[in-house]
Amino acid sequence: MAWSWRYEGANGESVDGPAESFASQADAESWIGQTWRELAASGVTSVALLEDDRVEYRMSLQPVAE
């Protein structure tokens, strides 16, 4: 099973991002933990973790409003 990230813009539309593939969920999560700031700076507002074609979860890259 392959793990990957789908990148989404402000309106939930898919946007381009690095085409990385990972052997495990842990590897994918470690990678996003290291690169999320660069992705957010390039206009990615949220990501979805995919196992093959199944969405495991979605996550915002935006700061939490106080």
N, CA, C and O atoms as a Maestro MAE file, in Angstrom:
{
 s_m_m2io_version
 :::
 2.0.0
}

f_m_ct {
 s_m_title
 :::
 protein
 m_atom[264] {
  # First column is atom index #
  i_m_mmod_type
  r_m_x_coord
  r_m_y_coord
  r_m_z_coord
  i_m_residue_number
  s_m_chain_name
  s_m_pdb_residue_name
  s_m_pdb_atom_name
  i_m_atomic_number
  :::
  1 25 0.840 -1.183 0.000 1 A "MET " " N  " 7
  2 3 0.000 0.000 0.000 1 A "MET " " CA " 6
  3 2 0.879 1.238 0.000 1 A "MET " " C  " 6
  4 15 1.867 1.303 0.731 1 A "MET " " O  " 8
  5 25 0.528 2.198 -0.802 2 A "ALA " " N  " 7
  6 3 1.289 3.441 -0.892 2 A "ALA " " CA " 6
  7 2 0.542 4.566 -0.186 2 A "ALA " " C  " 6
  8 15 -0.683 4.661 -0.259 2 A "ALA " " O  " 8
  9 25 1.286 5.397 0.484 3 A "TRP " " N  " 7
  10 3 0.747 6.563 1.168 3 A "TRP " " CA " 6
  11 2 1.226 7.815 0.449 3 A "TRP " " C  " 6
  12 15 2.371 7.882 0.003 3 A "TRP " " O  " 8
  13 25 0.352 8.802 0.338 4 A "SER " " N  " 7
  14 3 0.714 10.060 -0.319 4 A "SER " " CA " 6
  15 2 -0.167 11.177 0.223 4 A "SER " " C  " 6
  16 15 -1.137 10.935 0.942 4 A "SER " " O  " 8
  17 25 0.188 12.391 -0.134 5 A "TRP " " N  " 7
  18 3 -0.579 13.566 0.275 5 A "TRP " " CA " 6
  19 2 -1.241 14.197 -0.937 5 A "TRP " " C  " 6
  20 15 -0.644 14.276 -2.010 5 A "TRP " " O  " 8
  21 25 -2.473 14.646 -0.762 6 A "ARG " " N  " 7
  22 3 -3.152 15.474 -1.769 6 A "ARG " " CA " 6
  23 2 -3.167 16.884 -1.188 6 A "ARG " " C  " 6
  24 15 -3.473 17.077 -0.011 6 A "ARG " " O  " 8
  25 25 -2.839 17.852 -2.011 7 A "TYR " " N  " 7
  26 3 -2.716 19.246 -1.575 7 A "TYR " " CA " 6
  27 2 -3.947 20.019 -2.026 7 A "TYR " " C  " 6
  28 15 -4.411 19.861 -3.156 7 A "TYR " " O  " 8
  29 25 -4.476 20.864 -1.129 8 A "GLU " " N  " 7
  30 3 -5.704 21.601 -1.425 8 A "GLU " " CA " 6
  31 2 -5.505 23.090 -1.172 8 A "GLU " " C  " 6
  32 15 -4.778 23.491 -0.263 8 A "GLU " " O  " 8
  33 25 -6.170 23.901 -1.996 9 A "GLY " " N  " 7
  34 3 -6.122 25.353 -1.852 9 A "GLY " " CA " 6
  35 2 -7.254 25.862 -0.984 9 A "GLY " " C  " 6
  36 15 -7.967 25.079 -0.357 9 A "GLY " " O  " 8
  37 25 -7.417 27.167 -0.950 10 A "ALA " " N  " 7
  38 3 -8.383 27.831 -0.071 10 A "ALA " " CA " 6
  39 2 -9.822 27.381 -0.302 10 A "ALA " " C  " 6
  40 15 -10.608 27.337 0.645 10 A "ALA " " O  " 8
  41 25 -10.183 27.047 -1.540 11 A "ASN " " N  " 7
  42 3 -11.557 26.624 -1.835 11 A "ASN " " CA " 6
  43 2 -11.716 25.111 -1.861 11 A "ASN " " C  " 6
  44 15 -12.741 24.605 -2.318 11 A "ASN " " O  " 8
  45 25 -10.710 24.378 -1.373 12 A "GLY " " N  " 7
  46 3 -10.782 22.927 -1.360 12 A "GLY " " CA " 6
  47 2 -10.380 22.274 -2.669 12 A "GLY " " C  " 6
  48 15 -10.425 21.051 -2.801 12 A "GLY " " O  " 8
  49 25 -9.982 23.104 -3.653 13 A "GLU " " N  " 7
  50 3 -9.583 22.549 -4.937 13 A "GLU " " CA " 6
  51 2 -8.184 21.944 -4.822 13 A "GLU " " C  " 6
  52 15 -7.372 22.394 -4.014 13 A "GLU " " O  " 8
  53 25 -7.912 20.936 -5.624 14 A "SER " " N  " 7
  54 3 -6.584 20.333 -5.655 14 A "SER " " CA " 6
  55 2 -5.594 21.323 -6.248 14 A "SER " " C  " 6
  56 15 -5.885 21.995 -7.237 14 A "SER " " O  " 8
  57 25 -4.425 21.402 -5.634 15 A "VAL " " N  " 7
  58 3 -3.344 22.240 -6.143 15 A "VAL " " CA " 6
  59 2 -2.094 21.382 -6.282 15 A "VAL " " C  " 6
  60 15 -1.984 20.322 -5.664 15 A "VAL " " O  " 8
  61 25 -1.164 21.844 -7.089 16 A "ASP " " N  " 7
  62 3 0.076 21.100 -7.307 16 A "ASP " " CA " 6
  63 2 0.948 21.126 -6.065 16 A "ASP " " C  " 6
  64 15 0.979 22.098 -5.310 16 A "ASP " " O  " 8
  65 25 1.650 20.028 -5.886 17 A "GLY " " N  " 7
  66 3 2.605 19.916 -4.788 17 A "GLY " " CA " 6
  67 2 3.558 18.779 -5.091 17 A "GLY " " C  " 6
  68 15 3.439 18.129 -6.130 17 A "GLY " " O  " 8
  69 25 4.501 18.530 -4.198 18 A "PRO " " N  " 7
  70 3 5.470 17.458 -4.425 18 A "PRO " " CA " 6
  71 2 4.789 16.095 -4.578 18 A "PRO " " C  " 6
  72 15 3.902 15.746 -3.800 18 A "PRO " " O  " 8
  73 25 5.208 15.338 -5.578 19 A "ALA " " N  " 7
  74 3 4.639 14.012 -5.838 19 A "ALA " " CA " 6
  75 2 5.448 12.973 -5.073 19 A "ALA " " C  " 6
  76 15 6.227 12.223 -5.661 19 A "ALA " " O  " 8
  77 25 5.258 12.937 -3.765 20 A "GLU " " N  " 7
  78 3 5.976 12.008 -2.903 20 A "GLU " " CA " 6
  79 2 5.098 10.793 -2.614 20 A "GLU " " C  " 6
  80 15 3.875 10.907 -2.533 20 A "GLU " " O  " 8
  81 25 5.726 9.636 -2.462 21 A "SER " " N  " 7
  82 3 5.029 8.413 -2.093 21 A "SER " " CA " 6
  83 2 5.802 7.773 -0.953 21 A "SER " " C  " 6
  84 15 7.033 7.793 -0.942 21 A "SER " " O  " 8
  85 25 5.082 7.204 0.008 22 A "PHE " " N  " 7
  86 3 5.708 6.689 1.221 22 A "PHE " " CA " 6
  87 2 5.273 5.254 1.480 22 A "PHE " " C  " 6
  88 15 4.167 4.854 1.116 22 A "PHE " " O  " 8
  89 25 6.153 4.483 2.112 23 A "ALA " " N  " 7
  90 3 5.878 3.078 2.405 23 A "ALA " " CA " 6
  91 2 4.955 2.915 3.610 23 A "ALA " " C  " 6
  92 15 4.299 1.884 3.756 23 A "ALA " " O  " 8
  93 25 4.903 3.933 4.476 24 A "SER " " N  " 7
  94 3 4.074 3.814 5.680 24 A "SER " " CA " 6
  95 2 3.423 5.151 6.015 24 A "SER " " C  " 6
  96 15 3.858 6.207 5.555 24 A "SER " " O  " 8
  97 25 2.384 5.081 6.816 25 A "GLN " " N  " 7
  98 3 1.714 6.287 7.284 25 A "GLN " " CA " 6
  99 2 2.675 7.124 8.117 25 A "GLN " " C  " 6
  100 15 2.688 8.350 8.003 25 A "GLN " " O  " 8
  101 25 3.476 6.477 8.949 26 A "ALA " " N  " 7
  102 3 4.435 7.199 9.793 26 A "ALA " " CA " 6
  103 2 5.431 7.983 8.950 26 A "ALA " " C  " 6
  104 15 5.762 9.122 9.280 26 A "ALA " " O  " 8
  105 25 5.914 7.381 7.859 27 A "ASP " " N  " 7
  106 3 6.855 8.086 6.980 27 A "ASP " " CA " 6
  107 2 6.194 9.315 6.355 27 A "ASP " " C  " 6
  108 15 6.805 10.382 6.279 27 A "ASP " " O  " 8
  109 25 4.948 9.163 5.908 28 A "ALA " " N  " 7
  110 3 4.218 10.281 5.301 28 A "ALA " " CA " 6
  111 2 4.004 11.398 6.320 28 A "ALA " " C  " 6
  112 15 4.177 12.573 5.995 28 A "ALA " " O  " 8
  113 25 3.634 11.046 7.536 29 A "GLU " " N  " 7
  114 3 3.389 12.052 8.567 29 A "GLU " " CA " 6
  115 2 4.678 12.749 8.998 29 A "GLU " " C  " 6
  116 15 4.670 13.947 9.280 29 A "GLU " " O  " 8
  117 25 5.766 12.019 9.049 30 A "SER " " N  " 7
  118 3 7.056 12.618 9.374 30 A "SER " " CA " 6
  119 2 7.446 13.638 8.311 30 A "SER " " C  " 6
  120 15 7.917 14.729 8.632 30 A "SER " " O  " 8
  121 25 7.249 13.279 7.043 31 A "TRP " " N  " 7
  122 3 7.596 14.171 5.943 31 A "TRP " " CA " 6
  123 2 6.765 15.449 5.991 31 A "TRP " " C  " 6
  124 15 7.303 16.545 5.834 31 A "TRP " " O  " 8
  125 25 5.444 15.316 6.209 32 A "ILE " " N  " 7
  126 3 4.599 16.520 6.229 32 A "ILE " " CA " 6
  127 2 4.970 17.405 7.414 32 A "ILE " " C  " 6
  128 15 4.873 18.629 7.333 32 A "ILE " " O  " 8
  129 25 5.396 16.782 8.517 33 A "GLY " " N  " 7
  130 3 5.832 17.549 9.675 33 A "GLY " " CA " 6
  131 2 7.055 18.405 9.396 33 A "GLY " " C  " 6
  132 15 7.252 19.441 10.032 33 A "GLY " " O  " 8
  133 25 7.874 17.976 8.448 34 A "GLN " " N  " 7
  134 3 9.080 18.715 8.087 34 A "GLN " " CA " 6
  135 2 8.838 19.743 6.982 34 A "GLN " " C  " 6
  136 15 9.613 20.690 6.843 34 A "GLN " " O  " 8
  137 25 7.772 19.570 6.194 35 A "THR " " N  " 7
  138 3 7.600 20.417 5.006 35 A "THR " " CA " 6
  139 2 6.336 21.274 5.002 35 A "THR " " C  " 6
  140 15 6.126 22.031 4.054 35 A "THR " " O  " 8
  141 25 5.495 21.183 6.018 36 A "TRP " " N  " 7
  142 3 4.207 21.871 5.965 36 A "TRP " " CA " 6
  143 2 4.358 23.384 5.850 36 A "TRP " " C  " 6
  144 15 3.540 24.030 5.196 36 A "TRP " " O  " 8
  145 25 5.371 23.956 6.463 37 A "ARG " " N  " 7
  146 3 5.530 25.415 6.399 37 A "ARG " " CA " 6
  147 2 5.780 25.886 4.965 37 A "ARG " " C  " 6
  148 15 5.211 26.883 4.522 37 A "ARG " " O  " 8
  149 25 6.634 25.161 4.249 38 A "GLU " " N  " 7
  150 3 6.909 25.503 2.855 38 A "GLU " " CA " 6
  151 2 5.665 25.337 1.988 38 A "GLU " " C  " 6
  152 15 5.400 26.153 1.105 38 A "GLU " " O  " 8
  153 25 4.903 24.273 2.248 39 A "LEU " " N  " 7
  154 3 3.661 24.060 1.501 39 A "LEU " " CA " 6
  155 2 2.673 25.194 1.763 39 A "LEU " " C  " 6
  156 15 2.072 25.722 0.828 39 A "LEU " " O  " 8
  157 25 2.503 25.567 3.026 40 A "ALA " " N  " 7
  158 3 1.579 26.651 3.385 40 A "ALA " " CA " 6
  159 2 2.014 27.958 2.729 40 A "ALA " " C  " 6
  160 15 1.173 28.724 2.257 40 A "ALA " " O  " 8
  161 25 3.314 28.216 2.696 41 A "ALA " " N  " 7
  162 3 3.825 29.442 2.077 41 A "ALA " " CA " 6
  163 2 3.580 29.460 0.570 41 A "ALA " " C  " 6
  164 15 3.524 30.528 -0.038 41 A "ALA " " O  " 8
  165 25 3.433 28.273 -0.037 42 A "SER " " N  " 7
  166 3 3.195 28.209 -1.487 42 A "SER " " CA " 6
  167 2 1.710 28.197 -1.841 42 A "SER " " C  " 6
  168 15 1.358 28.049 -3.011 42 A "SER " " O  " 8
  169 25 0.822 28.353 -0.832 43 A "GLY " " N  " 7
  170 3 -0.604 28.447 -1.107 43 A "GLY " " CA " 6
  171 2 -1.420 27.214 -0.763 43 A "GLY " " C  " 6
  172 15 -2.635 27.212 -0.963 43 A "GLY " " O  " 8
  173 25 -0.788 26.169 -0.252 44 A "VAL " " N  " 7
  174 3 -1.531 24.978 0.182 44 A "VAL " " CA " 6
  175 2 -2.163 25.302 1.531 44 A "VAL " " C  " 6
  176 15 -1.460 25.674 2.470 44 A "VAL " " O  " 8
  177 25 -3.486 25.163 1.636 45 A "THR " " N  " 7
  178 3 -4.157 25.484 2.896 45 A "THR " " CA " 6
  179 2 -4.525 24.246 3.701 45 A "THR " " C  " 6
  180 15 -4.716 24.324 4.915 45 A "THR " " O  " 8
  181 25 -4.625 23.089 3.019 46 A "SER " " N  " 7
  182 3 -4.903 21.838 3.720 46 A "SER " " CA " 6
  183 2 -4.353 20.672 2.904 46 A "SER " " C  " 6
  184 15 -4.063 20.795 1.714 46 A "SER " " O  " 8
  185 25 -4.220 19.543 3.585 47 A "VAL " " N  " 7
  186 3 -3.731 18.333 2.928 47 A "VAL " " CA " 6
  187 2 -4.630 17.169 3.323 47 A "VAL " " C  " 6
  188 15 -5.277 17.186 4.370 47 A "VAL " " O  " 8
  189 25 -4.655 16.159 2.461 48 A "ALA " " N  " 7
  190 3 -5.376 14.923 2.760 48 A "ALA " " CA " 6
  191 2 -4.379 13.784 2.631 48 A "ALA " " C  " 6
  192 15 -3.678 13.671 1.625 48 A "ALA " " O  " 8
  193 25 -4.319 12.940 3.656 49 A "LEU " " N  " 7
  194 3 -3.452 11.776 3.614 49 A "LEU " " CA " 6
  195 2 -4.201 10.639 2.941 49 A "LEU " " C  " 6
  196 15 -5.292 10.258 3.366 49 A "LEU " " O  " 8
  197 25 -3.599 10.099 1.878 50 A "LEU " " N  " 7
  198 3 -4.223 9.030 1.107 50 A "LEU " " CA " 6
  199 2 -3.467 7.720 1.280 50 A "LEU " " C  " 6
  200 15 -2.237 7.688 1.236 50 A "LEU " " O  " 8
  201 25 -4.211 6.653 1.476 51 A "GLU " " N  " 7
  202 3 -3.670 5.303 1.383 51 A "GLU " " CA " 6
  203 2 -4.218 4.756 0.080 51 A "GLU " " C  " 6
  204 15 -5.403 4.435 -0.015 51 A "GLU " " O  " 8
  205 25 -3.365 4.649 -0.919 52 A "ASP " " N  " 7
  206 3 -3.795 4.375 -2.285 52 A "ASP " " CA " 6
  207 2 -4.801 5.470 -2.679 52 A "ASP " " C  " 6
  208 15 -4.403 6.626 -2.820 52 A "ASP " " O  " 8
  209 25 -6.085 5.146 -2.860 53 A "ASP " " N  " 7
  210 3 -7.088 6.167 -3.217 53 A "ASP " " CA " 6
  211 2 -8.014 6.530 -2.062 53 A "ASP " " C  " 6
  212 15 -8.889 7.381 -2.222 53 A "ASP " " O  " 8
  213 25 -7.836 5.900 -0.902 54 A "ARG " " N  " 7
  214 3 -8.704 6.125 0.259 54 A "ARG " " CA " 6
  215 2 -8.148 7.257 1.125 54 A "ARG " " C  " 6
  216 15 -6.964 7.265 1.460 54 A "ARG " " O  " 8
  217 25 -9.020 8.221 1.486 55 A "VAL " " N  " 7
  218 3 -8.607 9.327 2.357 55 A "VAL " " CA " 6
  219 2 -8.609 8.829 3.797 55 A "VAL " " C  " 6
  220 15 -9.641 8.420 4.329 55 A "VAL " " O  " 8
  221 25 -7.425 8.872 4.418 56 A "GLU " " N  " 7
  222 3 -7.297 8.515 5.835 56 A "GLU " " CA " 6
  223 2 -7.788 9.661 6.711 56 A "GLU " " C  " 6
  224 15 -8.580 9.453 7.630 56 A "GLU " " O  " 8
  225 25 -7.310 10.881 6.420 57 A "TYR " " N  " 7
  226 3 -7.793 12.080 7.115 57 A "TYR " " CA " 6
  227 2 -7.349 13.322 6.358 57 A "TYR " " C  " 6
  228 15 -6.471 13.265 5.497 57 A "TYR " " O  " 8
  229 25 -7.985 14.465 6.703 58 A "ARG " " N  " 7
  230 3 -7.614 15.778 6.177 58 A "ARG " " CA " 6
  231 2 -7.061 16.609 7.328 58 A "ARG " " C  " 6
  232 15 -7.396 16.387 8.492 58 A "ARG " " O  " 8
  233 25 -6.199 17.580 6.975 59 A "MET " " N  " 7
  234 3 -5.594 18.401 7.989 59 A "MET " " CA " 6
  235 2 -5.327 19.800 7.427 59 A "MET " " C  " 6
  236 15 -4.800 19.945 6.324 59 A "MET " " O  " 8
  237 25 -5.687 20.800 8.181 60 A "SER " " N  " 7
  238 3 -5.430 22.186 7.796 60 A "SER " " CA " 6
  239 2 -3.965 22.530 8.035 60 A "SER " " C  " 6
  240 15 -3.348 22.027 8.974 60 A "SER " " O  " 8
  241 25 -3.417 23.379 7.191 61 A "LEU " " N  " 7
  242 3 -2.072 23.909 7.389 61 A "LEU " " CA " 6
  243 2 -2.123 25.355 7.875 61 A "LEU " " C  " 6
  244 15 -1.087 26.005 8.013 61 A "LEU " " O  " 8
  245 25 -3.317 25.849 8.131 62 A "GLN " " N  " 7
  246 3 -3.504 27.230 8.561 62 A "GLN " " CA " 6
  247 2 -3.402 27.336 10.075 62 A "GLN " " C  " 6
  248 15 -3.754 26.394 10.785 62 A "GLN " " O  " 8
  249 25 -2.919 28.483 10.585 63 A "PRO " " N  " 7
  250 3 -2.859 28.670 12.031 63 A "PRO " " CA " 6
  251 2 -4.252 28.659 12.644 63 A "PRO " " C  " 6
  252 15 -5.229 29.050 12.007 63 A "PRO " " O  " 8
  253 25 -4.326 28.215 13.863 64 A "VAL " " N  " 7
  254 3 -5.594 28.190 14.592 64 A "VAL " " CA " 6
  255 2 -5.969 29.615 14.972 64 A "VAL " " C  " 6
  256 15 -5.150 30.349 15.525 64 A "VAL " " O  " 8
  257 25 -7.200 30.008 14.678 65 A "ALA " " N  " 7
  258 3 -7.684 31.347 15.043 65 A "ALA " " CA " 6
  259 2 -7.907 31.405 16.552 65 A "ALA " " C  " 6
  260 15 -8.409 30.463 17.166 65 A "ALA " " O  " 8
  261 25 -7.524 32.521 17.119 66 A "GLU " " N  " 7
  262 3 -7.706 32.687 18.582 66 A "GLU " " CA " 6
  263 2 -8.863 33.569 18.902 66 A "GLU " " C  " 6
  264 15 -9.151 33.810 20.075 66 A "GLU " " O  " 8
  :::
 }
 m_bond[263] {
  # First column is bond index #
  i_m_from
  i_m_to
  i_m_order
  :::
  1 1 2 1
  2 2 3 1
  3 3 4 2
  4 3 5 1
  5 5 6 1
  6 6 7 1
  7 7 8 2
  8 7 9 1
  9 9 10 1
  10 10 11 1
  11 11 12 2
  12 11 13 1
  13 13 14 1
  14 14 15 1
  15 15 16 2
  16 15 17 1
  17 17 18 1
  18 18 19 1
  19 19 20 2
  20 19 21 1
  21 21 22 1
  22 22 23 1
  23 23 24 2
  24 23 25 1
  25 25 26 1
  26 26 27 1
  27 27 28 2
  28 27 29 1
  29 29 30 1
  30 30 31 1
  31 31 32 2
  32 31 33 1
  33 33 34 1
  34 34 35 1
  35 35 36 2
  36 35 37 1
  37 37 38 1
  38 38 39 1
  39 39 40 2
  40 39 41 1
  41 41 42 1
  42 42 43 1
  43 43 44 2
  44 43 45 1
  45 45 46 1
  46 46 47 1
  47 47 48 2
  48 47 49 1
  49 49 50 1
  50 50 51 1
  51 51 52 2
  52 51 53 1
  53 53 54 1
  54 54 55 1
  55 55 56 2
  56 55 57 1
  57 57 58 1
  58 58 59 1
  59 59 60 2
  60 59 61 1
  61 61 62 1
  62 62 63 1
  63 63 64 2
  64 63 65 1
  65 65 66 1
  66 66 67 1
  67 67 68 2
  68 67 69 1
  69 69 70 1
  70 70 71 1
  71 71 72 2
  72 71 73 1
  73 73 74 1
  74 74 75 1
  75 75 76 2
  76 75 77 1
  77 77 78 1
  78 78 79 1
  79 79 80 2
  80 79 81 1
  81 81 82 1
  82 82 83 1
  83 83 84 2
  84 83 85 1
  85 85 86 1
  86 86 87 1
  87 87 88 2
  88 87 89 1
  89 89 90 1
  90 90 91 1
  91 91 92 2
  92 91 93 1
  93 93 94 1
  94 94 95 1
  95 95 96 2
  96 95 97 1
  97 97 98 1
  98 98 99 1
  99 99 100 2
  100 99 101 1
  101 101 102 1
  102 102 103 1
  103 103 104 2
  104 103 105 1
  105 105 106 1
  106 106 107 1
  107 107 108 2
  108 107 109 1
  109 109 110 1
  110 110 111 1
  111 111 112 2
  112 111 113 1
  113 113 114 1
  114 114 115 1
  115 115 116 2
  116 115 117 1
  117 117 118 1
  118 118 119 1
  119 119 120 2
  120 119 121 1
  121 121 122 1
  122 122 123 1
  123 123 124 2
  124 123 125 1
  125 125 126 1
  126 126 127 1
  127 127 128 2
  128 127 129 1
  129 129 130 1
  130 130 131 1
  131 131 132 2
  132 131 133 1
  133 133 134 1
  134 134 135 1
  135 135 136 2
  136 135 137 1
  137 137 138 1
  138 138 139 1
  139 139 140 2
  140 139 141 1
  141 141 142 1
  142 142 143 1
  143 143 144 2
  144 143 145 1
  145 145 146 1
  146 146 147 1
  147 147 148 2
  148 147 149 1
  149 149 150 1
  150 150 151 1
  151 151 152 2
  152 151 153 1
  153 153 154 1
  154 154 155 1
  155 155 156 2
  156 155 157 1
  157 157 158 1
  158 158 159 1
  159 159 160 2
  160 159 161 1
  161 161 162 1
  162 162 163 1
  163 163 164 2
  164 163 165 1
  165 165 166 1
  166 166 167 1
  167 167 168 2
  168 167 169 1
  169 169 170 1
  170 170 171 1
  171 171 172 2
  172 171 173 1
  173 173 174 1
  174 174 175 1
  175 175 176 2
  176 175 177 1
  177 177 178 1
  178 178 179 1
  179 179 180 2
  180 179 181 1
  181 181 182 1
  182 182 183 1
  183 183 184 2
  184 183 185 1
  185 185 186 1
  186 186 187 1
  187 187 188 2
  188 187 189 1
  189 189 190 1
  190 190 191 1
  191 191 192 2
  192 191 193 1
  193 193 194 1
  194 194 195 1
  195 195 196 2
  196 195 197 1
  197 197 198 1
  198 198 199 1
  199 199 200 2
  200 199 201 1
  201 201 202 1
  202 202 203 1
  203 203 204 2
  204 203 205 1
  205 205 206 1
  206 206 207 1
  207 207 208 2
  208 207 209 1
  209 209 210 1
  210 210 211 1
  211 211 212 2
  212 211 213 1
  213 213 214 1
  214 214 215 1
  215 215 216 2
  216 215 217 1
  217 217 218 1
  218 218 219 1
  219 219 220 2
  220 219 221 1
  221 221 222 1
  222 222 223 1
  223 223 224 2
  224 223 225 1
  225 225 226 1
  226 226 227 1
  227 227 228 2
  228 227 229 1
  229 229 230 1
  230 230 231 1
  231 231 232 2
  232 231 233 1
  233 233 234 1
  234 234 235 1
  235 235 236 2
  236 235 237 1
  237 237 238 1
  238 238 239 1
  239 239 240 2
  240 239 241 1
  241 241 242 1
  242 242 243 1
  243 243 244 2
  244 243 245 1
  245 245 246 1
  246 246 247 1
  247 247 248 2
  248 247 249 1
  249 249 250 1
  250 250 251 1
  251 251 252 2
  252 251 253 1
  253 253 254 1
  254 254 255 1
  255 255 256 2
  256 255 257 1
  257 257 258 1
  258 258 259 1
  259 259 260 2
  260 259 261 1
  261 261 262 1
  262 262 263 1
  263 263 264 2
  :::
 }
}
